[in-house]
Amino acid sequence: MLIKKNEGRIWIRVGIGLMIAIWLASTLPLNTVSAASGTTYTTDFPLTENPLSEGGKWIDGKTTGIEWGNVQTGQSNAYGVNLSSQYGDPTAVLFGTWGPDQTVQATVMVSGVPQTCCHEVELRLRTTIQAYSITGYEINCSVSGQGYMQIVRWNGPLASFTLIGGGAGCKNGDVLKATMIGNTITVYKNGAKAASATDNNAFTGGSPGIGFYDNSDSNWSSFGFANFTASDTTNAPLAISTTSLPGAVAGTAYSAAITASGGTAPYTFSGTSSAPGLTLNDTGDTGTLSGTPTTSGTFSVSVAVRDSLGATAATTIPLLVTMQSPTATLSESCTMSRGNVVCSFTPANMPSGTVIMTTGSGGGASVTMSTTLP
């Protein structure tokens, strides 16, 4: 018996010529399936494979679709194998049944692609691979000098596609994200909306996935994706939930929480306050406005939040800072005149409407009096 470990698996030779591969579960990507919350798949491509499989979780373009290329992995990246024909993009989609509202995200890897056209990384939505047919949606992003992005509908046969939207290209380290909700595709780059398109005759089924394109030099391993996440659980759009703040008092310590909803937690908050003495800080899934305001008036707090997938939201919240009510210590002098107590106070020029409280005792009794100056 010969035991050999390499590239995330253990090979065991039993007798002569028979090899059995046992995959190491610890090296496989995270794959979570939940009936309550939908399906999520995350991988950083830890294995070296051609074609991409990760334990049978992927369907490849050449193996299944015949006229398209396969996707391979190595050095913790995914990239294309070959271009079997002009539009036979190396493609791979996830196995299983996925809901129609899908989100895909990947980090772009580029390590020296020539500036000649064309080199593309591709995200896939609602894609179905069958023999001699691919249907679904491709979001391609150029990583060479042309700087384009395209949203493409694949209609089935090789070279049958329709361009339905576009935007600007990608570079190394960009986080590319696409969602499809109903019949609308929205693309984000580094958290900012980059493109969108609507297909009024949209495909309603299919899987998320990835693809690549190189029609100039077969320099496949120099560009690809460093990780990939797919989900058919679409969260509500990211938003700042706090719309008003409790009032503050000048000279008094203040603290108020600002919260967000939607998107994909955890959140990161940032922002500024125009009220002197107050600052906004990120305090772990909330923002906290705190400090001691020094000036009264009406001010604004500018708040921004970013979620774990790079989506952003921003708003401005008003804040009222009031003056602290003054407290004065008075000296008094009281005399008895014909059964009445007559008191004088120092200082005597108190403003109209001032409430004066005085407490005294005499004859064994304690007396508290209150008066409002006219």
C-alpha positions in Angstrom: 0.0 0.0 0.0 1.3 3.4 -1.0 0.0 6.6 0.6 0.7 9.9 -1.0 -0.7 13.3 0.0 -0.9 16.2 -2.5 -3.2 19.1 -3.5 -5.9 18.5 -0.9 -6.3 14.7 -1.3 -4.8 11.5 -0.1 -3.9 8.9 -2.8 -3.8 5.3 -1.6 -2.4 2.5 -3.8 -4.0 -0.8 -3.1 -2.2 -3.7 -4.8 -0.9 -3.0 -8.3 -2.2 -0.1 -10.4 -5.3 0.7 -8.2 -5.3 4.2 -6.8 -8.1 5.5 -4.5 -8.4 9.3 -3.9 -9.7 10.4 -0.5 -10.4 14.1 -0.3 -9.4 16.0 2.8 -12.6 17.7 4.1 -10.6 20.4 5.8 -9.4 21.8 2.4 -12.8 21.9 0.7 -14.6 25.2 0.5 -17.5 26.2 2.8 -20.8 25.1 1.4 -23.9 25.9 3.6 -27.4 24.8 2.6 -30.4 25.9 4.6 -34.0 25.5 3.7 -35.0 28.5 5.9 -32.4 31.0 4.5 -31.6 29.7 1.0 -28.3 28.3 -0.4 -24.9 29.9 0.0 -21.6 28.7 -1.4 -18.2 30.2 -0.7 -14.7 29.2 -1.9 -11.2 30.6 -2.1 -10.2 27.8 -4.6 -7.8 25.9 -2.3 -7.3 22.9 -4.7 -5.5 22.4 -8.0 -8.0 21.0 -10.4 -8.7 20.7 -14.1 -11.6 20.9 -14.5 -12.9 22.7 -11.4 -14.9 20.3 -9.2 -14.4 20.8 -5.5 -16.0 17.5 -4.7 -18.5 17.4 -7.5 -20.0 20.9 -6.7 -19.3 22.4 -10.2 -20.6 21.8 -13.7 -18.0 22.7 -16.4 -18.5 24.1 -19.9 -16.4 21.5 -21.8 -17.2 18.5 -19.7 -21.0 19.1 -19.9 -21.5 21.7 -22.5 -19.0 20.2 -25.0 -18.6 23.4 -27.1 -17.3 25.6 -24.3 -14.1 25.5 -22.2 -13.5 24.3 -18.7 -12.4 26.3 -15.7 -9.3 25.2 -13.7 -7.9 26.2 -10.3 -4.4 26.5 -9.0 -2.4 28.7 -6.5 -5.7 29.7 -4.9 -7.1 31.2 -8.1 -9.7 30.1 -10.7 -9.0 30.7 -14.4 -9.8 29.4 -17.8 -8.3 26.3 -19.6 -8.7 27.1 -23.2 -11.0 28.8 -25.8 -12.4 26.0 -27.9 -13.9 28.5 -30.3 -14.4 32.2 -30.6 -17.3 32.3 -28.1 -16.6 29.1 -26.2 -15.7 30.8 -23.0 -14.4 28.6 -20.2 -17.4 28.4 -17.9 -18.4 26.7 -14.6 -21.6 26.9 -12.6 -22.6 25.4 -9.3 -24.5 22.1 -9.1 -27.9 21.9 -7.6 -31.2 23.8 -7.5 -30.9 27.5 -6.9 -33.6 30.1 -6.4 -34.1 32.8 -9.0 -33.0 35.8 -6.9 -29.2 35.3 -6.9 -26.1 37.2 -5.8 -22.6 36.4 -6.9 -19.3 38.1 -5.8 -15.6 37.5 -6.6 -12.3 39.2 -6.1 -10.4 39.9 -9.4 -6.8 38.6 -9.7 -4.5 40.1 -12.4 -0.8 39.4 -12.5 0.5 40.9 -15.8 -2.1 40.7 -18.5 -1.1 42.3 -21.8 -3.0 45.4 -22.8 -4.2 43.8 -26.1 -7.9 42.8 -26.3 -9.4 40.7 -25.0 -9.0 39.3 -21.4 -12.2 39.0 -19.3 -13.3 37.7 -15.9 -17.0 36.7 -15.9 -19.7 36.2 -13.3 -22.7 34.0 -14.1 -26.3 34.2 -13.0 -29.2 31.8 -13.7 -27.0 29.8 -16.0 -27.8 26.3 -17.2 -25.2 24.2 -19.0 -26.3 21.3 -21.2 -24.8 19.5 -24.1 -24.3 22.1 -26.9 -26.3 24.7 -24.9 -25.7 27.4 -22.3 -28.5 29.7 -21.2 -28.4 32.5 -18.6 -26.5 35.7 -17.9 -22.8 36.7 -18.1 -21.3 39.8 -16.5 -17.9 40.1 -18.1 -15.3 42.7 -17.1 -12.1 43.4 -19.1 -8.9 43.3 -17.2 -6.7 44.5 -20.1 -6.5 48.0 -21.6 -9.9 48.3 -23.1 -11.7 49.0 -19.8 -15.2 47.7 -20.6 -17.9 45.7 -18.8 -20.8 43.9 -20.5 -24.0 42.3 -19.4 -24.8 39.5 -21.8 -27.8 37.1 -22.2 -26.7 33.6 -23.5 -29.6 32.1 -25.5 -28.5 28.5 -25.8 -26.4 27.6 -28.9 -22.8 28.6 -29.2 -22.3 32.2 -30.3 -26.0 33.0 -29.7 -26.0 35.9 -27.2 -27.5 39.3 -26.7 -25.7 42.3 -25.2 -28.1 44.0 -22.7 -25.9 46.4 -20.7 -22.4 47.6 -19.8 -20.0 49.7 -17.8 -16.3 50.2 -17.1 -13.5 47.5 -16.7 -11.8 45.9 -13.8 -8.3 45.7 -12.3 -6.4 43.5 -9.8 -8.1 43.5 -6.4 -11.5 44.8 -7.5 -14.5 43.1 -5.8 -17.0 42.4 -8.6 -20.6 41.7 -7.5 -23.8 41.1 -9.4 -27.4 40.5 -8.3 -30.5 39.3 -10.3 -33.8 40.1 -8.7 -36.9 39.5 -10.9 -35.8 40.5 -14.4 -33.2 43.1 -13.4 -29.4 42.6 -13.1 -27.4 45.0 -11.1 -23.6 45.0 -11.0 -21.4 46.6 -8.3 -17.6 47.2 -8.3 -16.0 47.8 -4.9 -19.4 48.5 -3.4 -20.5 51.1 -6.0 -23.1 50.5 -8.6 -21.4 50.0 -11.9 -24.1 48.8 -14.4 -27.6 47.4 -14.7 -29.8 45.9 -17.2 -33.4 44.5 -17.5 -34.5 41.4 -19.5 -38.2 41.5 -19.9 -38.1 37.8 -21.1 -35.8 36.7 -18.4 -34.7 33.1 -17.6 -36.3 32.0 -14.3 -33.9 29.2 -13.4 -30.3 28.2 -13.5 -27.2 28.4 -11.3 -24.6 31.0 -10.3 -21.1 30.6 -11.6 -17.9 32.0 -13.2 -16.2 32.2 -16.6 -13.2 33.7 -18.4 -12.3 34.8 -21.9 -8.9 35.2 -23.7 -8.9 35.4 -27.5 -5.4 36.8 -27.9 -2.6 34.9 -26.2 -4.0 32.0 -24.0 -2.4 33.7 -21.0 -5.0 32.1 -18.8 -3.2 31.8 -15.5 -2.4 35.5 -15.3 -6.0 36.6 -14.6 -8.9 35.1 -12.8 -10.8 35.1 -9.5 -9.2 34.7 -6.0 -12.4 33.8 -4.3 -16.1 33.4 -5.0 -19.4 33.6 -3.1 -22.9 32.8 -4.4 -26.3 33.0 -2.7 -29.9 32.8 -3.6 -30.9 34.7 -0.5 -31.3 38.3 -1.5 -31.2 40.7 1.5 -33.0 44.0 1.5 -30.9 46.9 0.2 -28.5 48.4 2.8 -29.9 51.4 4.5 -29.3 53.6 7.6 -32.2 52.9 10.0 -31.7 55.9 12.3 -33.6 59.0 11.0 -33.5 61.2 14.0 -31.4 61.8 17.1 -32.3 62.7 20.7 -31.5 66.3 21.5 -28.2 67.3 23.1 -27.4 70.0 25.7 -24.4 72.2 25.4 -21.8 71.4 28.2 -23.4 68.0 28.9 -21.9 64.6 27.9 -23.9 63.0 25.0 -24.1 59.6 23.3 -26.5 58.2 20.7 -26.4 55.0 18.6 -26.9 55.0 14.8 -28.0 51.7 13.2 -28.3 50.1 9.8 -30.4 47.4 8.2 -30.4 45.3 5.1 -27.3 44.4 3.1 -25.0 41.8 4.7 -23.6 42.4 8.2 -21.2 43.2 9.7 -21.4 46.9 9.0 -18.7 49.6 9.2 -19.8 53.2 10.0 -18.0 56.5 9.3 -19.1 60.1 9.2 -18.8 63.6 10.7 -20.8 66.0 12.9 -21.0 69.7 12.4 -21.7 70.2 16.2 -18.4 71.2 17.9 -17.4 68.6 20.5 -19.3 65.6 19.0 -17.7 62.9 16.9 -19.0 59.8 15.1 -17.2 56.5 15.7 -17.7 52.9 14.5 -18.5 50.8 17.5 -19.1 47.3 16.0 -22.2 47.1 13.8 -23.4 50.5 15.0 -22.2 54.0 14.8 -22.0 56.1 18.0 -22.2 59.9 18.1 -20.6 61.0 21.4 -18.8 63.7 23.2 -19.7 67.0 24.9 -21.2 69.6 22.6 -19.9 73.1 23.3 -22.3 75.2 21.3 -26.1 75.3 21.0 -27.8 75.4 17.7 -29.1 73.2 14.9 -26.5 70.9 13.4 -26.2 67.9 11.0 -24.5 64.5 11.3 -23.3 63.0 8.0 -23.3 59.2 8.2 -22.0 56.5 5.8 -22.2 52.7 6.3 -20.5 49.8 4.3 -21.5 46.2 4.6 -19.4 43.1 4.4 -20.0 42.8 0.6 -19.0 46.4 -0.1 -22.4 47.9 -0.5 -22.7 51.5 0.8 -25.4 53.8 2.1 -25.3 57.4 3.4 -27.6 60.0 4.9 -27.6 63.2 6.9 -29.4 63.4 10.3 -30.3 66.7 12.0 -29.3 67.3 15.6 -30.6 70.0 18.0 -28.2 71.2 20.7 -29.9 73.5 23.4 -28.4 75.7 26.1 -28.2 74.4 29.6 -30.7 76.0 32.0 -28.8 78.4 34.3 -28.7 77.9 38.1 -27.9 80.8 40.3 -27.2 81.0 44.1 -28.9 84.0 45.7 -28.5 85.6 49.1 -31.6 86.7 50.7 -32.7 89.0 53.6 -36.2 88.6 55.1 -38.0 90.7 57.7 -41.5 90.4 59.3 -43.7 93.4 58.7 -47.3 93.4 60.0 -47.6 89.6 59.7 -46.0 89.4 56.3 -42.6 88.1 55.4 -40.7 90.5 53.2 -37.6 89.2 51.4 -35.0 90.9 49.2 -32.6 89.0 47.0 -29.1 89.7 45.8 -28.5 90.0 42.9 -31.8 91.8 42.4 -31.8 92.0 38.6 -33.1 88.4 37.9 -34.9 88.1 34.5 -38.7 88.0 34.4 -40.1 84.5 34.8 -37.2 83.3 37.1 -38.5 80.8 39.7 -37.1 81.3 43.2 -37.2 78.6 45.8 -36.4 79.4 49.4 -36.4 77.2 52.4 -36.3 78.3 56.0 -37.4 77.4 59.5 -38.7 79.2 62.5 -40.7 78.5 65.6 -40.0 74.8 65.1 -41.5 74.7 61.7 -39.8 74.3 58.3 -41.1 76.4 55.4 -40.4 76.1 51.6 -41.6 78.9 49.4 -41.7 79.4 45.7 -42.3 82.4 43.7 -42.0 83.4 40.0 -40.7 86.9 39.3 -43.0 89.1 37.2 
